[in-house]
Amino acid sequence: MIIGVGIDVVDIARFGATLERTPALRERLFTPEERDLPLQSLAARFAAKEAVAKALGAPGNMDWQDATVDRRRGERPIMVITGTVEAAAARLGVTRLHLSLSHDAGIASAVVVAEGD
């Protein structure tokens, strides 16, 4: 059963300018493992974090670092959730998250489908 769907789109150049203007934002939004990724990958991961929040009904108490994308070469990306995000998903009965990422023509996007039993 589908519990929620979230989508987000990020202008990569604008996102990069925001990170340059506010360096502490990189640390607030991303885990240590994510922080050194190329800008387009960071933008896609930010879109994924926004999309998972939307799929879960956008609870305001979620920590950005409690949602991260695990991307292994040759495999599709997966959303890994812990802490506040995992708690929000559990309250809704979410048992699985489906994730799709894309970046092209200066835009990064993500779609998350939250599924329950």
Secondary structure, 3 states (H helix, E strand, C coil): CEEEEEEEEEEHHHHHHHHHHCCHHHHHHCCCCCCCCCHHHHHHHHHHHHHHHHHCCCCCCCCHHHEEEECCCCCCCEEEECHHHHHHHHHHCEEEEEEEEEEECCEEEEEEEEEEC
